[in-house]
């Protein structure tokens, strides 16, 4: 009988310890800086689209009129737009990071047409030779 009571005391004590341990305050591990950096990079990449580039051009004092979407897939881009910048037509394209090699296809297409191109990250700018705001346009594009 005495052994049986000690067994019950031991089992009840074990149960009490387990239940108290389950009720204690749980803390989340601190997020690793690697995950935080990935989220920041993804958010920054999402904010760097053609609309953001056009807004950047406006902020740099360029006069933009008549924006029209372009068929970007023809030169391997994800999205494209054409817009009058200070009275002359220019085209802007955004490429995927994984398919940056496709940007060469865009360069080649515009080279055949005699239009100079500039590259900045995942973006391609095509403009006519002798654009009236060429210096201002290229400076704004490179500062994006």
NUKE-607480 format. One record per residue (C-alpha): residue in three letters; z negated, x negated, y. Coordinates in nm, 2 decimals, decimal comma, always signed. Layout:
N
<r: ALA | z: Z | x: X | y: Y>
...
***
This chain:
144
<r: UNK | z: +0,00 | x: +0,00 | y: +0,00>
<r: UNK | z: -0,09 | x: -0,28 | y: +0,24>
<r: UNK | z: +0,24 | x: -0,45 | y: +0,17>
<r: UNK | z: +0,43 | x: -0,13 | y: +0,24>
<r: UNK | z: +0,26 | x: -0,09 | y: +0,58>
<r: UNK | z: +0,35 | x: -0,45 | y: +0,67>
<r: UNK | z: +0,71 | x: -0,38 | y: +0,57>
<r: UNK | z: +0,71 | x: -0,07 | y: +0,80>
<r: UNK | z: +0,56 | x: -0,26 | y: +1,09>
<r: UNK | z: +0,82 | x: -0,54 | y: +1,05>
<r: UNK | z: +1,11 | x: -0,29 | y: +1,03>
<r: UNK | z: +0,99 | x: -0,09 | y: +1,33>
<r: UNK | z: +0,93 | x: -0,41 | y: +1,53>
<r: UNK | z: +1,28 | x: -0,53 | y: +1,45>
<r: UNK | z: +1,42 | x: -0,19 | y: +1,55>
<r: UNK | z: +1,23 | x: -0,20 | y: +1,88>
<r: UNK | z: +1,36 | x: -0,55 | y: +1,96>
<r: UNK | z: +1,72 | x: -0,45 | y: +1,89>
<r: UNK | z: +1,70 | x: -0,14 | y: +2,10>
<r: UNK | z: +1,55 | x: -0,32 | y: +2,39>
<r: UNK | z: +1,81 | x: -0,59 | y: +2,37>
<r: UNK | z: +2,09 | x: -0,32 | y: +2,37>
<r: UNK | z: +1,94 | x: -0,17 | y: +2,69>
<r: UNK | z: +1,92 | x: -0,49 | y: +2,89>
<r: UNK | z: +2,14 | x: -0,54 | y: +3,20>
<r: UNK | z: +2,49 | x: -0,67 | y: +3,11>
<r: UNK | z: +2,66 | x: -0,91 | y: +3,34>
<r: UNK | z: +3,04 | x: -0,96 | y: +3,36>
<r: UNK | z: +3,16 | x: -1,31 | y: +3,33>
<r: UNK | z: +3,30 | x: -1,45 | y: +3,66>
<r: UNK | z: +3,68 | x: -1,42 | y: +3,67>
<r: UNK | z: +3,85 | x: -1,74 | y: +3,62>
<r: UNK | z: +4,02 | x: -1,89 | y: +3,92>
<r: UNK | z: +4,34 | x: -1,91 | y: +3,72>
<r: UNK | z: +4,36 | x: -1,53 | y: +3,68>
<r: UNK | z: +4,29 | x: -1,48 | y: +4,05>
<r: UNK | z: +4,56 | x: -1,72 | y: +4,15>
<r: UNK | z: +4,81 | x: -1,54 | y: +3,92>
<r: UNK | z: +4,73 | x: -1,21 | y: +4,09>
<r: UNK | z: +4,77 | x: -1,36 | y: +4,43>
<r: UNK | z: +5,11 | x: -1,51 | y: +4,34>
<r: UNK | z: +5,23 | x: -1,19 | y: +4,18>
<r: UNK | z: +5,13 | x: -0,99 | y: +4,49>
<r: UNK | z: +5,30 | x: -1,24 | y: +4,72>
<r: UNK | z: +5,62 | x: -1,24 | y: +4,51>
<r: UNK | z: +5,63 | x: -0,86 | y: +4,52>
<r: UNK | z: +5,60 | x: -0,87 | y: +4,90>
<r: UNK | z: +5,89 | x: -1,11 | y: +4,93>
<r: UNK | z: +6,18 | x: -0,88 | y: +4,90>
<r: UNK | z: +6,49 | x: -0,81 | y: +5,11>
<r: UNK | z: +6,31 | x: -0,56 | y: +5,33>
<r: UNK | z: +6,04 | x: -0,82 | y: +5,41>
<r: UNK | z: +6,32 | x: -1,08 | y: +5,49>
<r: UNK | z: +6,49 | x: -0,83 | y: +5,73>
<r: UNK | z: +6,16 | x: -0,76 | y: +5,90>
<r: UNK | z: +6,11 | x: -1,13 | y: +5,93>
<r: UNK | z: +6,45 | x: -1,16 | y: +6,10>
<r: UNK | z: +6,35 | x: -0,89 | y: +6,35>
<r: UNK | z: +6,03 | x: -1,06 | y: +6,42>
<r: UNK | z: +6,22 | x: -1,38 | y: +6,50>
<r: UNK | z: +6,43 | x: -1,20 | y: +6,76>
<r: UNK | z: +6,75 | x: -1,13 | y: +6,57>
<r: UNK | z: +6,92 | x: -0,80 | y: +6,64>
<r: UNK | z: +6,99 | x: -0,63 | y: +6,31>
<r: UNK | z: +7,21 | x: -0,32 | y: +6,28>
<r: UNK | z: +7,39 | x: -0,11 | y: +6,01>
<r: UNK | z: +7,22 | x: -0,24 | y: +5,69>
<r: UNK | z: +7,40 | x: -0,14 | y: +5,37>
<r: UNK | z: +7,32 | x: -0,21 | y: +5,01>
<r: UNK | z: +7,55 | x: -0,44 | y: +4,82>
<r: UNK | z: +7,64 | x: -0,45 | y: +4,45>
<r: UNK | z: +7,42 | x: -0,75 | y: +4,37>
<r: UNK | z: +7,49 | x: -0,76 | y: +3,99>
<r: UNK | z: +7,84 | x: -0,88 | y: +4,06>
<r: UNK | z: +7,70 | x: -1,22 | y: +4,15>
<r: UNK | z: +7,40 | x: -1,21 | y: +3,92>
<r: UNK | z: +7,14 | x: -1,11 | y: +4,18>
<r: UNK | z: +6,87 | x: -0,84 | y: +4,15>
<r: UNK | z: +6,92 | x: -0,68 | y: +4,49>
<r: UNK | z: +7,16 | x: -0,73 | y: +4,79>
<r: UNK | z: +7,22 | x: -0,60 | y: +5,14>
<r: UNK | z: +7,47 | x: -0,66 | y: +5,41>
<r: UNK | z: +7,37 | x: -0,63 | y: +5,78>
<r: UNK | z: +7,51 | x: -0,70 | y: +6,12>
<r: UNK | z: +7,31 | x: -0,98 | y: +6,28>
<r: UNK | z: +7,38 | x: -1,02 | y: +6,65>
<r: UNK | z: +7,72 | x: -0,85 | y: +6,60>
<r: UNK | z: +7,84 | x: -1,04 | y: +6,29>
<r: UNK | z: +7,81 | x: -0,94 | y: +5,93>
<r: UNK | z: +7,59 | x: -1,14 | y: +5,69>
<r: UNK | z: +7,49 | x: -1,08 | y: +5,33>
<r: UNK | z: +7,15 | x: -1,14 | y: +5,17>
<r: UNK | z: +7,07 | x: -1,15 | y: +4,80>
<r: UNK | z: +6,75 | x: -1,19 | y: +4,59>
<r: UNK | z: +6,75 | x: -1,34 | y: +4,25>
<r: UNK | z: +6,50 | x: -1,33 | y: +3,96>
<r: UNK | z: +6,29 | x: -1,63 | y: +3,91>
<r: UNK | z: +6,40 | x: -1,66 | y: +3,54>
<r: UNK | z: +6,77 | x: -1,63 | y: +3,63>
<r: UNK | z: +6,78 | x: -1,87 | y: +3,93>
<r: UNK | z: +7,08 | x: -2,04 | y: +3,76>
<r: UNK | z: +7,28 | x: -1,72 | y: +3,85>
<r: UNK | z: +7,25 | x: -1,82 | y: +4,21>
<r: UNK | z: +7,53 | x: -2,08 | y: +4,15>
<r: UNK | z: +7,76 | x: -1,78 | y: +4,07>
<r: UNK | z: +7,68 | x: -1,64 | y: +4,42>
<r: UNK | z: +7,75 | x: -1,97 | y: +4,59>
<r: UNK | z: +8,08 | x: -2,00 | y: +4,40>
<r: UNK | z: +8,19 | x: -1,65 | y: +4,50>
<r: UNK | z: +8,13 | x: -1,70 | y: +4,87>
<r: UNK | z: +8,28 | x: -2,05 | y: +4,86>
<r: UNK | z: +8,60 | x: -1,89 | y: +4,74>
<r: UNK | z: +8,59 | x: -1,66 | y: +5,04>
<r: UNK | z: +8,52 | x: -1,95 | y: +5,28>
<r: UNK | z: +8,18 | x: -1,83 | y: +5,37>
<r: UNK | z: +7,89 | x: -2,08 | y: +5,40>
<r: UNK | z: +7,57 | x: -2,01 | y: +5,21>
<r: UNK | z: +7,21 | x: -2,11 | y: +5,24>
<r: UNK | z: +6,94 | x: -2,09 | y: +4,97>
<r: UNK | z: +6,57 | x: -2,04 | y: +5,02>
<r: UNK | z: +6,36 | x: -1,99 | y: +4,71>
<r: UNK | z: +6,50 | x: -1,68 | y: +4,53>
<r: UNK | z: +6,71 | x: -1,57 | y: +4,83>
<r: UNK | z: +7,07 | x: -1,64 | y: +4,92>
<r: UNK | z: +7,22 | x: -1,60 | y: +5,26>
<r: UNK | z: +7,60 | x: -1,58 | y: +5,32>
<r: UNK | z: +7,73 | x: -1,58 | y: +5,67>
<r: UNK | z: +8,07 | x: -1,63 | y: +5,84>
<r: UNK | z: +8,17 | x: -1,97 | y: +5,98>
<r: UNK | z: +8,10 | x: -1,99 | y: +6,35>
<r: UNK | z: +7,84 | x: -1,71 | y: +6,35>
<r: UNK | z: +7,72 | x: -1,66 | y: +6,72>
<r: UNK | z: +7,35 | x: -1,68 | y: +6,62>
<r: UNK | z: +7,40 | x: -1,93 | y: +6,33>
<r: UNK | z: +7,12 | x: -2,17 | y: +6,44>
<r: UNK | z: +6,87 | x: -1,89 | y: +6,50>
<r: UNK | z: +6,97 | x: -1,71 | y: +6,18>
<r: UNK | z: +6,93 | x: -2,03 | y: +5,97>
<r: UNK | z: +6,60 | x: -2,12 | y: +6,13>
<r: UNK | z: +6,47 | x: -1,77 | y: +6,06>
<r: UNK | z: +6,59 | x: -1,77 | y: +5,70>
<r: UNK | z: +6,44 | x: -2,11 | y: +5,63>
<r: UNK | z: +6,10 | x: -2,01 | y: +5,78>
<r: UNK | z: +6,07 | x: -1,71 | y: +5,55>
***
